[in-house]
Amino acid sequence: MNSEESTDAFAFTPENQSKAEAFIAKYPKGRQASAVLALLDLAQRQSGGWVSRAAMEHVAKLLDMPFIRVQEVATFYTMLNLKPVGKQLVQLCRTTPCWLRGSDSIRDACKRKLGIEVGETTPDGKFSLVEVECLGACVNAPVVQINDDYYEDLTPEKMEDILEKFARGEKPPYGTQIKRQFSAPESGLTTLKGSETAERA
């Protein structure tokens, strides 16, 4: 099932059904509801990036829990989408560290490049643009999550280049977009600069 198919019915593929059963088996008997988030994520991946009511009903049946409890989880977590999204879901962090480091300009670059507003999807269905709360990579702000990958230390130019590569069907390298090691200072080592440390590095 994908975002263009009917939302009147949903069932896991045989492969995903096996994965669902493995998630459920991690919890003691009577506590299978603990697997609800994992199963909703699995349903979302199978459905092309969103969770339909039919998918929630299917998960509720598998876990023997009321539909409303599954819906409560699905509506609480922003990682779950309740309507179809583009193939590339661009999630722009707008929390304070990213804002201080220029997330407004990253948002404007996305809008300019994609020709859409926040909360919209491009007419070709390739991109959706949303704003989210903290993505937890504050030291490398500003940060954008595209599907499962983080793109960090962004500038408007770098953001537009990333979107252009996705539009061409390429997968740009994720992570920091500047020459630094993970979340180390941009200027390089600031402490532990002795020769012994340098040799270990």
Secondary structure, 3 states (H helix, E strand, C coil): CCCCCCCCCCCCCHHHHHHHHHHHHCCCCCCHHHHHHHHHHHHHHHCCCCCCHHHHHHHHHHHCCCHHHHHHHHHHCCCCCCCCCCCEEEEEECCHHHHHCCHHHHHHHHHHHHCCCCCCECCCCCEEEEEECCCCCHHHCCCEEECCEEEECCCHHHHHHHHHHHHCCCCCCCEECCCCCCCCCCCCCCCCCCHHHHHHC
